[in-house]
Amino acid sequence: LLGLAAIICFVVSDAHEAYVVVVGMETGITVLFLLVYLLKLDARMRFFFWPLADILNSVISALFFLVMSLFAMITRTNKGTLTGGV
């Protein structure tokens, strides 16, 4: 939900497209992982170690969000960009 709120803030504030793309990509990947677990597809695809993939996704997402939010707060072209970064 926070990713969706950040996307809305960045789109409304006419922020740089990279902010929208990074937040949208990470939100989409998180939704895909959620669907995999909700539909029990992780039990069908045993060749893939899902807990490790989920942990790696969480770490990479946290790093992307941290870097993106720092850039958004440093540039703060307007209040929407600052709000999306926070």
DSSP file (Angstrom, degrees, kcal/mol; ACC not computed):
  #  RESIDUE AA STRUCTURE BP1 BP2  ACC     N-H-->O    O-->H-N    N-H-->O    O-->H-N    TCO  KAPPA ALPHA  PHI   PSI    X-CA   Y-CA   Z-CA
    1    1 A L     >        0   0    0      0, 0.0     4,-2.2     0, 0.0     5,-0.1   0.000 360.0 360.0 360.0 -35.3    0.0    0.0    0.0
    2    2 A L  H  >  +     0   0    0      2,-0.2     4,-2.4     1,-0.2     5,-0.2   0.880 360.0  52.8 -67.8 -35.8    2.9    2.4    0.7
    3    3 A G  H  > S+     0   0    0      2,-0.2     4,-2.3     1,-0.2    -1,-0.2   0.913 109.3  48.6 -63.3 -41.8    4.3    1.7   -2.7
    4    4 A L  H  > S+     0   0    0      2,-0.2     4,-2.2     1,-0.2    -2,-0.2   0.895 111.0  50.5 -64.9 -39.8    1.0    2.5   -4.3
    5    5 A A  H  X S+     0   0    0     -4,-2.2     4,-2.3     2,-0.2    -2,-0.2   0.894 110.4  49.8 -64.7 -39.3    0.8    5.7   -2.3
    6    6 A A  H  X S+     0   0    0     -4,-2.4     4,-2.5     2,-0.2    -2,-0.2   0.899 109.1  51.9 -66.5 -39.8    4.3    6.7   -3.4
    7    7 A I  H  X S+     0   0    0     -4,-2.3     4,-2.7     2,-0.2     5,-0.2   0.932 110.3  48.7 -60.3 -45.5    3.4    6.0   -7.0
    8    8 A I  H  X S+     0   0    0     -4,-2.2     4,-2.5     1,-0.2     5,-0.2   0.917 111.6  49.4 -61.7 -43.4    0.4    8.3   -6.7
    9    9 A C  H  X S+     0   0    0     -4,-2.3     4,-1.9     1,-0.2    -1,-0.2   0.918 113.7  45.7 -62.1 -43.3    2.5   11.1   -5.1
   10   10 A F  H  <>S+     0   0    0     -4,-2.5     5,-2.3     2,-0.2     4,-0.3   0.892 114.5  47.1 -69.2 -39.2    5.2   10.9   -7.8
   11   11 A V  H ><5S+     0   0    0     -4,-2.7     3,-1.0    -5,-0.2    -2,-0.2   0.925 114.2  46.6 -68.3 -43.8    2.7   10.8  -10.6
   12   12 A V  H 3<5S+     0   0    0     -4,-2.5    -1,-0.2     1,-0.2    -2,-0.2   0.870 112.2  50.6 -65.9 -36.3    0.6   13.7   -9.3
   13   13 A S  T 3<5S-     0   0    0     -4,-1.9    -1,-0.2    -5,-0.2    68,-0.2   0.426 108.2-122.0 -85.1   3.7    3.7   15.8   -8.5
   14   14 A D  T < 5 +     0   0    0     -3,-1.0    -3,-0.2    -4,-0.3    -2,-0.1   0.907  50.6 173.1  57.0  44.2    5.1   15.4  -12.0
   15   15 A A      < -     0   0    0     -5,-2.3    -1,-0.1     1,-0.2     5,-0.1  -0.195  43.6 -66.8 -75.0 172.0    8.3   13.9  -10.6
   16   16 A H    >>  -     0   0    0      1,-0.1     3,-1.1     3,-0.0     4,-1.0  -0.298  46.0-121.3 -60.0 144.8   11.1   12.3  -12.7
   17   17 A E  H 3> S+     0   0    0      1,-0.3     4,-2.4     2,-0.2     5,-0.2   0.763 106.7  68.7 -63.1 -26.5   10.0    9.1  -14.4
   18   18 A A  H 3> S+     0   0    0      1,-0.2     4,-2.5     2,-0.2    -1,-0.3   0.860  96.1  54.0 -63.5 -35.0   12.7    7.1  -12.7
   19   19 A Y  H <> S+     0   0    0     -3,-1.1     4,-2.2     2,-0.2     5,-0.3   0.934 110.6  45.4 -63.4 -45.3   11.0    7.5   -9.3
   20   20 A V  H  X S+     0   0    0     -4,-1.0     4,-2.5     1,-0.2    -2,-0.2   0.898 113.5  50.2 -65.2 -40.6    7.7    6.1  -10.7
   21   21 A V  H  X S+     0   0    0     -4,-2.4     4,-2.7     2,-0.2     5,-0.2   0.925 111.4  46.9 -66.3 -45.1    9.4    3.3  -12.5
   22   22 A V  H  X S+     0   0    0     -4,-2.5     4,-2.2     2,-0.2     5,-0.2   0.939 117.0  42.6 -64.5 -46.8   11.4    2.1   -9.5
   23   23 A V  H  X S+     0   0    0     -4,-2.2     4,-2.3    -5,-0.2     5,-0.2   0.908 116.1  49.2 -67.3 -40.7    8.5    2.2   -7.1
   24   24 A G  H  X S+     0   0    0     -4,-2.5     4,-2.4    -5,-0.3    -2,-0.2   0.908 111.3  49.2 -64.4 -42.1    6.2    0.6   -9.7
   25   25 A M  H  X S+     0   0    0     -4,-2.7     4,-2.4    -5,-0.2    -2,-0.2   0.935 114.0  44.6 -63.8 -46.9    8.6   -2.2  -10.5
   26   26 A E  H  X S+     0   0    0     -4,-2.2     4,-2.1    -5,-0.2    -1,-0.2   0.879 113.7  50.1 -68.1 -36.9    9.1   -3.0   -6.8
   27   27 A T  H  X S+     0   0    0     -4,-2.3     4,-2.2    -5,-0.2    -1,-0.2   0.908 111.3  49.9 -66.1 -41.0    5.4   -2.8   -6.0
   28   28 A G  H  X S+     0   0    0     -4,-2.4     4,-2.2     2,-0.2    -2,-0.2   0.909 110.4  49.0 -63.2 -43.0    4.7   -5.1   -9.0
   29   29 A I  H  X S+     0   0    0     -4,-2.4     4,-2.2     1,-0.2    -1,-0.2   0.898 111.0  50.6 -64.5 -39.4    7.3   -7.7   -7.9
   30   30 A T  H  X S+     0   0    0     -4,-2.1     4,-2.2     1,-0.2    -1,-0.2   0.893 109.5  50.6 -65.4 -39.3    5.9   -7.7   -4.4
   31   31 A V  H  X S+     0   0    0     -4,-2.2     4,-2.4     2,-0.2    -1,-0.2   0.887 108.7  52.8 -65.2 -38.3    2.3   -8.2   -5.7
   32   32 A L  H  X S+     0   0    0     -4,-2.2     4,-2.3     2,-0.2    -2,-0.2   0.914 109.1  48.5 -64.0 -42.1    3.6  -11.1   -7.8
   33   33 A F  H  X S+     0   0    0     -4,-2.2     4,-2.1     2,-0.2    -2,-0.2   0.909 110.5  52.2 -62.7 -40.6    5.2  -12.7   -4.8
   34   34 A L  H  X S+     0   0    0     -4,-2.2     4,-2.6     1,-0.2    -2,-0.2   0.909 109.9  48.6 -60.9 -42.6    1.9  -12.2   -2.8
   35   35 A L  H  X S+     0   0    0     -4,-2.4     4,-2.6     2,-0.2     6,-0.3   0.883 107.6  55.3 -65.3 -38.3    0.0  -13.9   -5.6
   36   36 A V  H  <>S+     0   0    0     -4,-2.3     5,-2.1     1,-0.2     6,-0.9   0.930 113.6  41.0 -59.6 -44.8    2.4  -16.8   -5.7
   37   37 A Y  H ><5S+     0   0    0     -4,-2.1     3,-0.7     3,-0.2    -2,-0.2   0.882 115.2  50.1 -72.7 -37.8    1.8  -17.4   -2.0
   38   38 A L  H 3<5S+     0   0    0     -4,-2.6    -2,-0.2     1,-0.2    -1,-0.2   0.885 114.1  44.1 -68.1 -37.5   -1.9  -16.8   -2.1
   39   39 A L  T 3<5S-     0   0    0     -4,-2.6    -1,-0.2    -5,-0.2    -2,-0.2   0.381 109.6-123.7 -87.9   4.5   -2.5  -19.2   -5.0
   40   40 A K  T X>5 +     0   0    0     -3,-0.7     4,-0.7    -4,-0.2     3,-0.6   0.797  65.1 141.6  58.4  32.0   -0.1  -21.8   -3.4
   41   41 A L  H 3>< +     0   0    0     -5,-2.1     4,-2.0    -6,-0.3    -4,-0.2   0.714  59.3  70.5 -74.6 -19.6    2.1  -21.9   -6.5
   42   42 A D  H 34 S+     0   0    0     -6,-0.9    -1,-0.2     1,-0.2     6,-0.2   0.822  95.8  52.9 -65.9 -29.2    5.1  -22.2   -4.3
   43   43 A A  H <4 S+     0   0    0     -3,-0.6    -1,-0.2     1,-0.2     3,-0.2   0.802 110.3  47.7 -74.1 -29.0    4.1  -25.7   -3.5
   44   44 A R  H  < S+     0   0    0     -4,-0.7     2,-1.1     1,-0.2    -2,-0.2   0.841 106.7  57.4 -79.4 -34.4    3.8  -26.6   -7.1
   45   45 A M    ><  +     0   0    0     -4,-2.0     3,-0.9     1,-0.2    -1,-0.2  -0.691  60.5 159.4-100.0  82.3    7.1  -25.2   -8.2
   46   46 A R  T 3   +     0   0    0     -2,-1.1    -1,-0.2     1,-0.2    -2,-0.1   0.618  60.7  76.3 -80.5 -12.9    9.5  -27.1   -5.9
   47   47 A F  T 3  S+     0   0    0     -3,-0.2     2,-0.5     2,-0.1    -1,-0.2   0.610  89.5  67.4 -72.7 -10.2   12.6  -26.4   -8.1
   48   48 A F  S <  S-     0   0    0     -3,-0.9     2,-1.2    -6,-0.2    -3,-0.0  -0.942  81.1-136.0-115.5 128.9   12.7  -22.8   -6.8
   49   49 A F     >  -     0   0    0     -2,-0.5     4,-1.8     1,-0.2     3,-0.3  -0.698  24.6-173.1 -86.6  95.2   13.5  -22.1   -3.1
   50   50 A W  H  > S+     0   0    0     -2,-1.2     4,-2.6     1,-0.2     5,-0.2   0.831  74.2  56.9 -65.7 -39.3   10.8  -19.4   -2.5
   51   51 A P  H  > S+     0   0    0      0, 0.0     4,-2.3     0, 0.0    -1,-0.2   0.920 109.9  46.5 -61.4 -39.8   11.9  -18.3    1.0
   52   52 A L  H  > S+     0   0    0     -3,-0.3     4,-2.7     2,-0.2     5,-0.2   0.910 112.5  50.2 -66.2 -40.8   15.3  -17.3   -0.2
   53   53 A A  H  X S+     0   0    0     -4,-1.8     4,-2.3     1,-0.2    -1,-0.2   0.881 111.0  49.9 -63.3 -37.7   13.8  -15.6   -3.3
   54   54 A D  H  X S+     0   0    0     -4,-2.6     4,-2.2     2,-0.2    -2,-0.2   0.900 111.3  48.0 -68.3 -40.8   11.5  -13.7   -1.0
   55   55 A I  H  X S+     0   0    0     -4,-2.3     4,-2.3    -5,-0.2    -2,-0.2   0.926 112.6  48.4 -65.5 -44.7   14.3  -12.6    1.3
   56   56 A L  H  X S+     0   0    0     -4,-2.7     4,-2.6     1,-0.2     5,-0.2   0.903 111.3  50.7 -62.0 -40.9   16.5  -11.5   -1.6
   57   57 A N  H  X S+     0   0    0     -4,-2.3     4,-2.6    -5,-0.2    -1,-0.2   0.905 110.2  50.0 -63.0 -40.7   13.5   -9.5   -3.0
   58   58 A S  H  X S+     0   0    0     -4,-2.2     4,-2.3     2,-0.2    -2,-0.2   0.909 112.6  46.0 -65.1 -41.9   12.9   -7.8    0.3
   59   59 A V  H  X S+     0   0    0     -4,-2.3     4,-2.1     2,-0.2    -2,-0.2   0.935 115.6  45.4 -67.3 -45.9   16.6   -6.8    0.7
   60   60 A I  H  X S+     0   0    0     -4,-2.6     4,-2.6     1,-0.2    -2,-0.2   0.903 113.4  50.7 -65.3 -40.7   16.9   -5.5   -2.9
   61   61 A S  H  X S+     0   0    0     -4,-2.6     4,-2.9    -5,-0.2     5,-0.2   0.911 109.1  51.3 -62.6 -42.4   13.5   -3.7   -2.6
   62   62 A A  H  X S+     0   0    0     -4,-2.3     4,-2.3    -5,-0.2    -1,-0.2   0.907 111.5  47.4 -62.8 -40.9   14.6   -2.0    0.6
   63   63 A L  H  X S+     0   0    0     -4,-2.1     4,-2.6     2,-0.2     5,-0.2   0.927 112.9  48.2 -65.6 -44.7   17.9   -0.9   -1.0
   64   64 A F  H  X S+     0   0    0     -4,-2.6     4,-2.7     1,-0.2     5,-0.2   0.933 114.0  46.8 -60.2 -46.0   16.0    0.5   -4.1
   65   65 A F  H  X S+     0   0    0     -4,-2.9     4,-2.6     2,-0.2     5,-0.2   0.885 112.0  51.2 -64.8 -38.1   13.5    2.3   -1.9
   66   66 A L  H  X S+     0   0    0     -4,-2.3     4,-2.1    -5,-0.2    -2,-0.2   0.948 114.3  41.8 -63.9 -49.1   16.2    3.7    0.3
   67   67 A V  H  X S+     0   0    0     -4,-2.6     4,-2.3     2,-0.2    -2,-0.2   0.922 116.7  48.6 -64.4 -44.6   18.3    5.1   -2.6
   68   68 A M  H  X S+     0   0    0     -4,-2.7     4,-2.4    -5,-0.2    -1,-0.2   0.899 111.9  48.4 -64.5 -40.7   15.2    6.4   -4.5
   69   69 A S  H  X S+     0   0    0     -4,-2.6     4,-2.4    -5,-0.2    -1,-0.2   0.881 110.1  52.0 -70.2 -35.1   13.8    8.1   -1.4
   70   70 A L  H  X S+     0   0    0     -4,-2.1     4,-2.1    -5,-0.2    -2,-0.2   0.931 111.8  46.4 -63.5 -44.3   17.1    9.7   -0.6
   71   71 A F  H  X S+     0   0    0     -4,-2.3     4,-2.5     1,-0.2     5,-0.3   0.906 113.0  50.0 -63.2 -40.9   17.3   11.1   -4.2
   72   72 A A  H  X S+     0   0    0     -4,-2.4     4,-2.2     1,-0.2    -2,-0.2   0.887 113.0  45.9 -66.3 -37.8   13.7   12.3   -4.0
   73   73 A M  H  < S+     0   0    0     -4,-2.4    -1,-0.2     2,-0.2    -2,-0.2   0.830 113.3  49.6 -75.3 -30.3   14.2   14.0   -0.7
   74   74 A I  H  < S+     0   0    0     -4,-2.1    -2,-0.2    -5,-0.2    -1,-0.2   0.926 119.4  35.8 -72.0 -44.4   17.5   15.6   -1.9
   75   75 A T  H  < S+     0   0    0     -4,-2.5    -2,-0.2    -5,-0.2    -3,-0.2   0.893  77.7 170.3 -76.1 -39.0   16.1   17.0   -5.1
   76   76 A R     <  +     0   0    0     -4,-2.2    -3,-0.1    -5,-0.3    -4,-0.1   0.790   4.4 176.4  23.8  67.5   12.6   17.8   -3.7
   77   77 A T        -     0   0    0     -5,-0.2     2,-0.3     1,-0.1    -1,-0.1   0.805  67.9  -9.0 -64.7 -29.3   11.4   19.7   -6.8
   78   78 A N  S  > S-     0   0    0      1,-0.0     4,-1.7     0, 0.0     3,-0.2  -0.927  83.0 -88.2-155.8 179.4    8.0   20.1   -5.2
   79   79 A K  H  > S+     0   0    0     -2,-0.3     4,-2.5     1,-0.2     5,-0.2   0.800 120.5  58.3 -69.3 -28.7    6.1   18.9   -2.1
   80   80 A G  H  > S+     0   0    0      2,-0.2     4,-2.6     1,-0.2    -1,-0.2   0.892 106.3  48.2 -67.1 -39.6    4.7   15.8   -4.0
   81   81 A T  H  > S+     0   0    0      2,-0.2     4,-2.1    -3,-0.2    -2,-0.2   0.903 112.9  48.5 -66.6 -40.6    8.2   14.5   -4.7
   82   82 A L  H  X S+     0   0    0     -4,-1.7     4,-1.9     2,-0.2    -2,-0.2   0.908 112.4  48.6 -64.5 -42.3    9.2   15.1   -1.1
   83   83 A T  H  < S+     0   0    0     -4,-2.5    -2,-0.2     1,-0.2    -1,-0.2   0.914 111.4  49.5 -65.3 -43.0    6.1   13.3    0.2
   84   84 A G  H  < S+     0   0    0     -4,-2.6    -1,-0.2     1,-0.2    -2,-0.2   0.866 110.6  51.0 -63.2 -36.5    6.7   10.4   -2.2
   85   85 A G  H  <        0   0    0     -4,-2.1    -1,-0.2     1,-0.3    -2,-0.2   0.866 360.0 360.0 -68.8 -36.5   10.3   10.1   -1.0
   86   86 A V     <        0   0    0     -4,-1.9    -1,-0.3    -5,-0.2    -2,-0.2   0.499 360.0 360.0 -71.9 360.0    9.3   10.1    2.6
